[in-house]
Amino acid sequence: MLSVEDWSEIRRLHRAEGVPIKEISRRLGVARNTVRSALRAPGPPRRERGPRGSLADAVEPQVRALLAQFPR
C-alpha cells in the first residue's frame, strides 16, 4: 500500500516539477500503474480497517454457560 508521503511526493514530482511517470516510478521504486493511480486519486490513500473480533469470541457463549452453571 502506498504511504501518504509517497502519494504526496508522486503528485509533487509530476505536477510541480513535470517529472514523467516512468521516471517517478524509477525514483520511488513503485510500478507505473501505482504512480498513475496516485495521480488520479482525489485524495491521499486511507487505511480503513474493519472491526476485528477477539480469539475468545468463538468460545464466549460456552464459557458464559459454564460460568452460569458453576458460579464461584
PyMOL Python script that loads the backbone (N, CA, C, O; Angstrom):
from pymol import cmd

cmd.read_pdbstr("""\
ATOM      1  N   MET A   1       0.838  -1.176   0.000  1.00  0.00           N
ATOM      2  CA  MET A   1       0.000   0.000   0.000  1.00  0.00           C
ATOM      3  C   MET A   1       0.885   1.242   0.000  1.00  0.00           C
ATOM      4  O   MET A   1       1.928   1.280   0.653  1.00  0.00           O
ATOM      5  N   LEU A   2       0.464   2.220  -0.717  1.00  0.00           N
ATOM      6  CA  LEU A   2       1.194   3.471  -0.865  1.00  0.00           C
ATOM      7  C   LEU A   2       0.998   4.350   0.370  1.00  0.00           C
ATOM      8  O   LEU A   2      -0.126   4.548   0.832  1.00  0.00           O
ATOM      9  N   SER A   3       2.109   4.874   0.898  1.00  0.00           N
ATOM     10  CA  SER A   3       2.004   5.754   2.066  1.00  0.00           C
ATOM     11  C   SER A   3       1.568   7.148   1.622  1.00  0.00           C
ATOM     12  O   SER A   3       1.655   7.494   0.444  1.00  0.00           O
ATOM     13  N   VAL A   4       1.107   7.924   2.563  1.00  0.00           N
ATOM     14  CA  VAL A   4       0.675   9.294   2.270  1.00  0.00           C
ATOM     15  C   VAL A   4       1.870  10.121   1.792  1.00  0.00           C
ATOM     16  O   VAL A   4       1.730  10.972   0.913  1.00  0.00           O
ATOM     17  N   GLU A   5       3.046   9.866   2.374  1.00  0.00           N
ATOM     18  CA  GLU A   5       4.250  10.595   1.972  1.00  0.00           C
ATOM     19  C   GLU A   5       4.610  10.305   0.514  1.00  0.00           C
ATOM     20  O   GLU A   5       4.924  11.219  -0.248  1.00  0.00           O
ATOM     21  N   ASP A   6       4.562   9.017   0.131  1.00  0.00           N
ATOM     22  CA  ASP A   6       4.852   8.652  -1.260  1.00  0.00           C
ATOM     23  C   ASP A   6       3.812   9.253  -2.201  1.00  0.00           C
ATOM     24  O   ASP A   6       4.145   9.740  -3.281  1.00  0.00           O
ATOM     25  N   TRP A   7       2.553   9.215  -1.780  1.00  0.00           N
ATOM     26  CA  TRP A   7       1.477   9.775  -2.602  1.00  0.00           C
ATOM     27  C   TRP A   7       1.725  11.255  -2.864  1.00  0.00           C
ATOM     28  O   TRP A   7       1.602  11.721  -3.997  1.00  0.00           O
ATOM     29  N   SER A   8       2.074  11.992  -1.812  1.00  0.00           N
ATOM     30  CA  SER A   8       2.298  13.428  -1.993  1.00  0.00           C
ATOM     31  C   SER A   8       3.560  13.699  -2.801  1.00  0.00           C
ATOM     32  O   SER A   8       3.604  14.663  -3.565  1.00  0.00           O
ATOM     33  N   GLU A   9       4.587  12.867  -2.647  1.00  0.00           N
ATOM     34  CA  GLU A   9       5.818  13.028  -3.427  1.00  0.00           C
ATOM     35  C   GLU A   9       5.553  12.773  -4.914  1.00  0.00           C
ATOM     36  O   GLU A   9       6.067  13.495  -5.768  1.00  0.00           O
ATOM     37  N   ILE A  10       4.762  11.760  -5.218  1.00  0.00           N
ATOM     38  CA  ILE A  10       4.404  11.465  -6.612  1.00  0.00           C
ATOM     39  C   ILE A  10       3.697  12.664  -7.226  1.00  0.00           C
ATOM     40  O   ILE A  10       4.037  13.093  -8.329  1.00  0.00           O
ATOM     41  N   ARG A  11       2.724  13.199  -6.520  1.00  0.00           N
ATOM     42  CA  ARG A  11       1.971  14.339  -7.053  1.00  0.00           C
ATOM     43  C   ARG A  11       2.848  15.576  -7.198  1.00  0.00           C
ATOM     44  O   ARG A  11       2.722  16.317  -8.173  1.00  0.00           O
ATOM     45  N   ARG A  12       3.735  15.803  -6.234  1.00  0.00           N
ATOM     46  CA  ARG A  12       4.626  16.964  -6.305  1.00  0.00           C
ATOM     47  C   ARG A  12       5.582  16.846  -7.487  1.00  0.00           C
ATOM     48  O   ARG A  12       5.757  17.794  -8.252  1.00  0.00           O
ATOM     49  N   LEU A  13       6.200  15.670  -7.630  1.00  0.00           N
ATOM     50  CA  LEU A  13       7.152  15.476  -8.727  1.00  0.00           C
ATOM     51  C   LEU A  13       6.488  15.675 -10.081  1.00  0.00           C
ATOM     52  O   LEU A  13       7.049  16.319 -10.967  1.00  0.00           O
ATOM     53  N   HIS A  14       5.300  15.122 -10.235  1.00  0.00           N
ATOM     54  CA  HIS A  14       4.639  15.177 -11.537  1.00  0.00           C
ATOM     55  C   HIS A  14       4.054  16.556 -11.832  1.00  0.00           C
ATOM     56  O   HIS A  14       4.214  17.081 -12.934  1.00  0.00           O
ATOM     57  N   ARG A  15       3.384  17.132 -10.855  1.00  0.00           N
ATOM     58  CA  ARG A  15       2.684  18.396 -11.108  1.00  0.00           C
ATOM     59  C   ARG A  15       3.591  19.611 -11.005  1.00  0.00           C
ATOM     60  O   ARG A  15       3.499  20.510 -11.841  1.00  0.00           O
ATOM     61  N   ALA A  16       4.457  19.666 -10.014  1.00  0.00           N
ATOM     62  CA  ALA A  16       5.290  20.857  -9.813  1.00  0.00           C
ATOM     63  C   ALA A  16       6.562  20.827 -10.658  1.00  0.00           C
ATOM     64  O   ALA A  16       6.981  21.848 -11.204  1.00  0.00           O
ATOM     65  N   GLU A  17       7.169  19.645 -10.760  1.00  0.00           N
ATOM     66  CA  GLU A  17       8.446  19.554 -11.469  1.00  0.00           C
ATOM     67  C   GLU A  17       8.317  18.980 -12.873  1.00  0.00           C
ATOM     68  O   GLU A  17       9.264  19.045 -13.657  1.00  0.00           O
ATOM     69  N   GLY A  18       7.163  18.423 -13.197  1.00  0.00           N
ATOM     70  CA  GLY A  18       6.947  17.885 -14.533  1.00  0.00           C
ATOM     71  C   GLY A  18       7.709  16.603 -14.824  1.00  0.00           C
ATOM     72  O   GLY A  18       7.998  16.302 -15.982  1.00  0.00           O
ATOM     73  N   VAL A  19       8.037  15.845 -13.784  1.00  0.00           N
ATOM     74  CA  VAL A  19       8.766  14.588 -13.956  1.00  0.00           C
ATOM     75  C   VAL A  19       7.817  13.557 -14.565  1.00  0.00           C
ATOM     76  O   VAL A  19       6.686  13.408 -14.101  1.00  0.00           O
ATOM     77  N   PRO A  20       8.272  12.838 -15.610  1.00  0.00           N
ATOM     78  CA  PRO A  20       7.410  11.827 -16.237  1.00  0.00           C
ATOM     79  C   PRO A  20       7.106  10.659 -15.284  1.00  0.00           C
ATOM     80  O   PRO A  20       7.849  10.389 -14.340  1.00  0.00           O
ATOM     81  N   ILE A  21       6.009   9.993 -15.561  1.00  0.00           N
ATOM     82  CA  ILE A  21       5.564   8.870 -14.737  1.00  0.00           C
ATOM     83  C   ILE A  21       6.635   7.791 -14.657  1.00  0.00           C
ATOM     84  O   ILE A  21       6.879   7.238 -13.584  1.00  0.00           O
ATOM     85  N   LYS A  22       7.269   7.491 -15.769  1.00  0.00           N
ATOM     86  CA  LYS A  22       8.290   6.441 -15.796  1.00  0.00           C
ATOM     87  C   LYS A  22       9.462   6.784 -14.874  1.00  0.00           C
ATOM     88  O   LYS A  22       9.985   5.909 -14.184  1.00  0.00           O
ATOM     89  N   GLU A  23       9.868   8.035 -14.860  1.00  0.00           N
ATOM     90  CA  GLU A  23      10.976   8.465 -14.006  1.00  0.00           C
ATOM     91  C   GLU A  23      10.575   8.435 -12.528  1.00  0.00           C
ATOM     92  O   GLU A  23      11.371   8.041 -11.675  1.00  0.00           O
ATOM     93  N   ILE A  24       9.354   8.846 -12.230  1.00  0.00           N
ATOM     94  CA  ILE A  24       8.868   8.783 -10.844  1.00  0.00           C
ATOM     95  C   ILE A  24       8.860   7.332 -10.375  1.00  0.00           C
ATOM     96  O   ILE A  24       9.240   7.030  -9.244  1.00  0.00           O
ATOM     97  N   SER A  25       8.428   6.448 -11.252  1.00  0.00           N
ATOM     98  CA  SER A  25       8.398   5.027 -10.944  1.00  0.00           C
ATOM     99  C   SER A  25       9.792   4.519 -10.594  1.00  0.00           C
ATOM    100  O   SER A  25       9.958   3.767  -9.633  1.00  0.00           O
ATOM    101  N   ARG A  26      10.787   4.923 -11.365  1.00  0.00           N
ATOM    102  CA  ARG A  26      12.174   4.515 -11.103  1.00  0.00           C
ATOM    103  C   ARG A  26      12.685   5.091  -9.789  1.00  0.00           C
ATOM    104  O   ARG A  26      13.286   4.378  -8.985  1.00  0.00           O
ATOM    105  N   ARG A  27      12.449   6.372  -9.572  1.00  0.00           N
ATOM    106  CA  ARG A  27      12.967   7.040  -8.371  1.00  0.00           C
ATOM    107  C   ARG A  27      12.409   6.455  -7.083  1.00  0.00           C
ATOM    108  O   ARG A  27      13.134   6.256  -6.108  1.00  0.00           O
ATOM    109  N   LEU A  28      11.119   6.185  -7.094  1.00  0.00           N
ATOM    110  CA  LEU A  28      10.467   5.727  -5.866  1.00  0.00           C
ATOM    111  C   LEU A  28      10.386   4.210  -5.752  1.00  0.00           C
ATOM    112  O   LEU A  28      10.047   3.685  -4.692  1.00  0.00           O
ATOM    113  N   GLY A  29      10.693   3.506  -6.834  1.00  0.00           N
ATOM    114  CA  GLY A  29      10.661   2.051  -6.794  1.00  0.00           C
ATOM    115  C   GLY A  29       9.264   1.477  -6.721  1.00  0.00           C
ATOM    116  O   GLY A  29       9.033   0.457  -6.070  1.00  0.00           O
ATOM    117  N   VAL A  30       8.328   2.137  -7.394  1.00  0.00           N
ATOM    118  CA  VAL A  30       6.952   1.633  -7.451  1.00  0.00           C
ATOM    119  C   VAL A  30       6.570   1.425  -8.917  1.00  0.00           C
ATOM    120  O   VAL A  30       7.224   1.949  -9.818  1.00  0.00           O
ATOM    121  N   ALA A  31       5.523   0.667  -9.141  1.00  0.00           N
ATOM    122  CA  ALA A  31       5.071   0.389 -10.501  1.00  0.00           C
ATOM    123  C   ALA A  31       4.474   1.643 -11.144  1.00  0.00           C
ATOM    124  O   ALA A  31       3.950   2.520 -10.457  1.00  0.00           O
ATOM    125  N   ARG A  32       4.563   1.707 -12.460  1.00  0.00           N
ATOM    126  CA  ARG A  32       3.990   2.853 -13.176  1.00  0.00           C
ATOM    127  C   ARG A  32       2.497   2.968 -12.945  1.00  0.00           C
ATOM    128  O   ARG A  32       1.965   4.073 -12.834  1.00  0.00           O
ATOM    129  N   ASN A  33       1.818   1.833 -12.871  1.00  0.00           N
ATOM    130  CA  ASN A  33       0.370   1.877 -12.615  1.00  0.00           C
ATOM    131  C   ASN A  33       0.068   2.441 -11.227  1.00  0.00           C
ATOM    132  O   ASN A  33      -0.961   3.086 -11.031  1.00  0.00           O
ATOM    133  N   THR A  34       0.951   2.204 -10.275  1.00  0.00           N
ATOM    134  CA  THR A  34       0.785   2.784  -8.943  1.00  0.00           C
ATOM    135  C   THR A  34       0.908   4.295  -9.010  1.00  0.00           C
ATOM    136  O   THR A  34       0.147   5.017  -8.366  1.00  0.00           O
ATOM    137  N   VAL A  35       1.873   4.775  -9.795  1.00  0.00           N
ATOM    138  CA  VAL A  35       2.050   6.219  -9.976  1.00  0.00           C
ATOM    139  C   VAL A  35       0.813   6.801 -10.646  1.00  0.00           C
ATOM    140  O   VAL A  35       0.312   7.846 -10.230  1.00  0.00           O
ATOM    141  N   ARG A  36       0.326   6.135 -11.671  1.00  0.00           N
ATOM    142  CA  ARG A  36      -0.869   6.617 -12.374  1.00  0.00           C
ATOM    143  C   ARG A  36      -2.077   6.693 -11.439  1.00  0.00           C
ATOM    144  O   ARG A  36      -2.820   7.674 -11.448  1.00  0.00           O
ATOM    145  N   SER A  37      -2.260   5.658 -10.644  1.00  0.00           N
ATOM    146  CA  SER A  37      -3.427   5.666  -9.748  1.00  0.00           C
ATOM    147  C   SER A  37      -3.278   6.731  -8.662  1.00  0.00           C
ATOM    148  O   SER A  37      -4.275   7.303  -8.224  1.00  0.00           O
ATOM    149  N   ALA A  38      -2.057   7.003  -8.224  1.00  0.00           N
ATOM    150  CA  ALA A  38      -1.843   8.069  -7.236  1.00  0.00           C
ATOM    151  C   ALA A  38      -2.161   9.430  -7.842  1.00  0.00           C
ATOM    152  O   ALA A  38      -2.686  10.308  -7.157  1.00  0.00           O
ATOM    153  N   LEU A  39      -1.849   9.608  -9.111  1.00  0.00           N
ATOM    154  CA  LEU A  39      -2.135  10.879  -9.777  1.00  0.00           C
ATOM    155  C   LEU A  39      -3.631  11.059 -10.025  1.00  0.00           C
ATOM    156  O   LEU A  39      -4.134  12.183 -10.021  1.00  0.00           O
ATOM    157  N   ARG A  40      -4.338   9.951 -10.240  1.00  0.00           N
ATOM    158  CA  ARG A  40      -5.780  10.011 -10.493  1.00  0.00           C
ATOM    159  C   ARG A  40      -6.597  10.152  -9.212  1.00  0.00           C
ATOM    160  O   ARG A  40      -7.728  10.638  -9.239  1.00  0.00           O
ATOM    161  N   ALA A  41      -6.023   9.730  -8.104  1.00  0.00           N
ATOM    162  CA  ALA A  41      -6.776   9.706  -6.839  1.00  0.00           C
ATOM    163  C   ALA A  41      -7.135  11.120  -6.388  1.00  0.00           C
ATOM    164  O   ALA A  41      -6.310  12.030  -6.479  1.00  0.00           O
ATOM    165  N   PRO A  42      -8.357  11.308  -5.904  1.00  0.00           N
ATOM    166  CA  PRO A  42      -8.775  12.643  -5.459  1.00  0.00           C
ATOM    167  C   PRO A  42      -8.118  13.071  -4.147  1.00  0.00           C
ATOM    168  O   PRO A  42      -8.016  14.265  -3.862  1.00  0.00           O
ATOM    169  N   GLY A  43      -7.679  12.107  -3.359  1.00  0.00           N
ATOM    170  CA  GLY A  43      -7.069  12.431  -2.071  1.00  0.00           C
ATOM    171  C   GLY A  43      -6.067  11.374  -1.675  1.00  0.00           C
ATOM    172  O   GLY A  43      -5.902  10.380  -2.382  1.00  0.00           O
ATOM    173  N   PRO A  44      -5.399  11.569  -0.560  1.00  0.00           N
ATOM    174  CA  PRO A  44      -4.398  10.596  -0.116  1.00  0.00           C
ATOM    175  C   PRO A  44      -5.041   9.259   0.229  1.00  0.00           C
ATOM    176  O   PRO A  44      -6.228   9.197   0.549  1.00  0.00           O
ATOM    177  N   PRO A  45      -4.253   8.194   0.164  1.00  0.00           N
ATOM    178  CA  PRO A  45      -4.809   6.875   0.481  1.00  0.00           C
ATOM    179  C   PRO A  45      -5.189   6.791   1.953  1.00  0.00           C
ATOM    180  O   PRO A  45      -4.481   7.292   2.826  1.00  0.00           O
ATOM    181  N   ARG A  46      -6.312   6.152   2.204  1.00  0.00           N
ATOM    182  CA  ARG A  46      -6.772   5.965   3.580  1.00  0.00           C
ATOM    183  C   ARG A  46      -6.717   4.494   3.901  1.00  0.00           C
ATOM    184  O   ARG A  46      -7.053   3.639   3.081  1.00  0.00           O
ATOM    185  N   ARG A  47      -6.296   4.228   5.080  1.00  0.00           N
ATOM    186  CA  ARG A  47      -6.229   2.834   5.500  1.00  0.00           C
ATOM    187  C   ARG A  47      -7.416   2.573   6.412  1.00  0.00           C
ATOM    188  O   ARG A  47      -7.452   3.022   7.558  1.00  0.00           O
ATOM    189  N   GLU A  48      -8.367   1.851   5.892  1.00  0.00           N
ATOM    190  CA  GLU A  48      -9.571   1.558   6.661  1.00  0.00           C
ATOM    191  C   GLU A  48      -9.544   0.108   7.098  1.00  0.00           C
ATOM    192  O   GLU A  48      -9.332  -0.802   6.297  1.00  0.00           O
ATOM    193  N   ARG A  49      -9.757  -0.081   8.357  1.00  0.00           N
ATOM    194  CA  ARG A  49      -9.798  -1.438   8.888  1.00  0.00           C
ATOM    195  C   ARG A  49     -11.197  -1.730   9.413  1.00  0.00           C
ATOM    196  O   ARG A  49     -11.861  -0.876   9.999  1.00  0.00           O
ATOM    197  N   GLY A  50     -11.604  -2.931   9.188  1.00  0.00           N
ATOM    198  CA  GLY A  50     -12.879  -3.360   9.729  1.00  0.00           C
ATOM    199  C   GLY A  50     -12.722  -3.743  11.188  1.00  0.00           C
ATOM    200  O   GLY A  50     -11.601  -3.922  11.664  1.00  0.00           O
ATOM    201  N   PRO A  51     -13.808  -3.867  11.888  1.00  0.00           N
ATOM    202  CA  PRO A  51     -13.716  -4.277  13.288  1.00  0.00           C
ATOM    203  C   PRO A  51     -13.192  -5.706  13.386  1.00  0.00           C
ATOM    204  O   PRO A  51     -13.614  -6.597  12.649  1.00  0.00           O
ATOM    205  N   ARG A  52     -12.274  -5.894  14.302  1.00  0.00           N
ATOM    206  CA  ARG A  52     -11.699  -7.221  14.482  1.00  0.00           C
ATOM    207  C   ARG A  52     -12.259  -7.847  15.740  1.00  0.00           C
ATOM    208  O   ARG A  52     -12.451  -7.181  16.757  1.00  0.00           O
ATOM    209  N   GLY A  53     -12.512  -9.113  15.653  1.00  0.00           N
ATOM    210  CA  GLY A  53     -13.004  -9.830  16.807  1.00  0.00           C
ATOM    211  C   GLY A  53     -11.851 -10.395  17.623  1.00  0.00           C
ATOM    212  O   GLY A  53     -10.699 -10.389  17.188  1.00  0.00           O
ATOM    213  N   SER A  54     -12.175 -10.871  18.786  1.00  0.00           N
ATOM    214  CA  SER A  54     -11.197 -11.490  19.663  1.00  0.00           C
ATOM    215  C   SER A  54     -11.151 -12.986  19.379  1.00  0.00           C
ATOM    216  O   SER A  54     -12.099 -13.552  18.836  1.00  0.00           O
ATOM    217  N   LEU A  55     -10.051 -13.614  19.745  1.00  0.00           N
ATOM    218  CA  LEU A  55      -9.971 -15.067  19.611  1.00  0.00           C
ATOM    219  C   LEU A  55     -10.980 -15.750  20.532  1.00  0.00           C
ATOM    220  O   LEU A  55     -11.443 -16.856  20.252  1.00  0.00           O
ATOM    221  N   ALA A  56     -11.308 -15.088  21.615  1.00  0.00           N
ATOM    222  CA  ALA A  56     -12.245 -15.662  22.579  1.00  0.00           C
ATOM    223  C   ALA A  56     -13.695 -15.572  22.111  1.00  0.00           C
ATOM    224  O   ALA A  56     -14.565 -16.226  22.684  1.00  0.00           O
ATOM    225  N   ASP A  57     -13.965 -14.783  21.093  1.00  0.00           N
ATOM    226  CA  ASP A  57     -15.345 -14.635  20.610  1.00  0.00           C
ATOM    227  C   ASP A  57     -15.961 -15.968  20.197  1.00  0.00           C
ATOM    228  O   ASP A  57     -17.167 -16.168  20.345  1.00  0.00           O
ATOM    229  N   ALA A  58     -15.151 -16.868  19.688  1.00  0.00           N
ATOM    230  CA  ALA A  58     -15.673 -18.147  19.211  1.00  0.00           C
ATOM    231  C   ALA A  58     -16.186 -19.019  20.362  1.00  0.00           C
ATOM    232  O   ALA A  58     -17.134 -19.782  20.179  1.00  0.00           O
ATOM    233  N   VAL A  59     -15.573 -18.914  21.538  1.00  0.00           N
ATOM    234  CA  VAL A  59     -15.951 -19.787  22.654  1.00  0.00           C
ATOM    235  C   VAL A  59     -16.653 -19.040  23.786  1.00  0.00           C
ATOM    236  O   VAL A  59     -16.968 -19.638  24.815  1.00  0.00           O
ATOM    237  N   GLU A  60     -16.897 -17.764  23.612  1.00  0.00           N
ATOM    238  CA  GLU A  60     -17.507 -16.965  24.685  1.00  0.00           C
ATOM    239  C   GLU A  60     -18.850 -17.521  25.160  1.00  0.00           C
ATOM    240  O   GLU A  60     -19.077 -17.572  26.369  1.00  0.00           O
ATOM    241  N   PRO A  61     -19.751 -17.940  24.269  1.00  0.00           N
ATOM    242  CA  PRO A  61     -21.034 -18.474  24.763  1.00  0.00           C
ATOM    243  C   PRO A  61     -20.857 -19.702  25.666  1.00  0.00           C
ATOM    244  O   PRO A  61     -21.546 -19.836  26.677  1.00  0.00           O
ATOM    245  N   GLN A  62     -19.939 -20.587  25.300  1.00  0.00           N
ATOM    246  CA  GLN A  62     -19.710 -21.783  26.122  1.00  0.00           C
ATOM    247  C   GLN A  62     -19.122 -21.403  27.482  1.00  0.00           C
ATOM    248  O   GLN A  62     -19.500 -21.976  28.504  1.00  0.00           O
ATOM    249  N   VAL A  63     -18.209 -20.450  27.496  1.00  0.00           N
ATOM    250  CA  VAL A  63     -17.601 -20.010  28.757  1.00  0.00           C
ATOM    251  C   VAL A  63     -18.662 -19.386  29.654  1.00  0.00           C
ATOM    252  O   VAL A  63     -18.701 -19.657  30.854  1.00  0.00           O
ATOM    253  N   ARG A  64     -19.512 -18.561  29.081  1.00  0.00           N
ATOM    254  CA  ARG A  64     -20.569 -17.924  29.881  1.00  0.00           C
ATOM    255  C   ARG A  64     -21.545 -18.975  30.430  1.00  0.00           C
ATOM    256  O   ARG A  64     -22.010 -18.871  31.565  1.00  0.00           O
ATOM    257  N   ALA A  65     -21.845 -19.983  29.611  1.00  0.00           N
ATOM    258  CA  ALA A  65     -22.740 -21.050  30.067  1.00  0.00           C
ATOM    259  C   ALA A  65     -22.108 -21.821  31.226  1.00  0.00           C
ATOM    260  O   ALA A  65     -22.790 -22.142  32.199  1.00  0.00           O
ATOM    261  N   LEU A  66     -20.825 -22.118  31.129  1.00  0.00           N
ATOM    262  CA  LEU A  66     -20.136 -22.823  32.213  1.00  0.00           C
ATOM    263  C   LEU A  66     -20.084 -21.977  33.483  1.00  0.00           C
ATOM    264  O   LEU A  66     -20.254 -22.492  34.588  1.00  0.00           O
ATOM    265  N   LEU A  67     -19.850 -20.685  33.319  1.00  0.00           N
ATOM    266  CA  LEU A  67     -19.824 -19.801  34.487  1.00  0.00           C
ATOM    267  C   LEU A  67     -21.198 -19.698  35.138  1.00  0.00           C
ATOM    268  O   LEU A  67     -21.299 -19.571  36.358  1.00  0.00           O
ATOM    269  N   ALA A  68     -22.248 -19.751  34.338  1.00  0.00           N
ATOM    270  CA  ALA A  68     -23.603 -19.706  34.888  1.00  0.00           C
ATOM    271  C   ALA A  68     -23.915 -21.001  35.639  1.00  0.00           C
ATOM    272  O   ALA A  68     -24.599 -20.976  36.662  1.00  0.00           O
ATOM    273  N   GLN A  69     -23.415 -22.134  35.131  1.00  0.00           N
ATOM    274  CA  GLN A  69     -23.648 -23.429  35.774  1.00  0.00           C
ATOM    275  C   GLN A  69     -22.861 -23.558  37.075  1.00  0.00           C
ATOM    276  O   GLN A  69     -23.362 -24.082  38.070  1.00  0.00           O
ATOM    277  N   PHE A  70     -21.642 -23.081  37.053  1.00  0.00           N
ATOM    278  CA  PHE A  70     -20.750 -23.247  38.201  1.00  0.00           C
ATOM    279  C   PHE A  70     -20.255 -21.890  38.696  1.00  0.00           C
ATOM    280  O   PHE A  70     -19.100 -21.528  38.473  1.00  0.00           O
ATOM    281  N   PRO A  71     -21.133 -21.138  39.372  1.00  0.00           N
ATOM    282  CA  PRO A  71     -20.680 -19.841  39.882  1.00  0.00           C
ATOM    283  C   PRO A  71     -19.636 -20.041  40.981  1.00  0.00           C
ATOM    284  O   PRO A  71     -19.549 -21.117  41.573  1.00  0.00           O
ATOM    285  N   ARG A  72     -18.879 -19.045  41.239  1.00  0.00           N
ATOM    286  CA  ARG A  72     -17.811 -19.147  42.249  1.00  0.00           C
ATOM    287  C   ARG A  72     -18.356 -19.329  43.612  1.00  0.00           C
ATOM    288  O   ARG A  72     -17.593 -19.431  44.573  1.00  0.00           O
TER     289      ARG A  72
END
""", "prot")
cmd.dss("prot")
cmd.show_as("cartoon", "prot")
cmd.util.cbc("prot")
cmd.orient("prot")
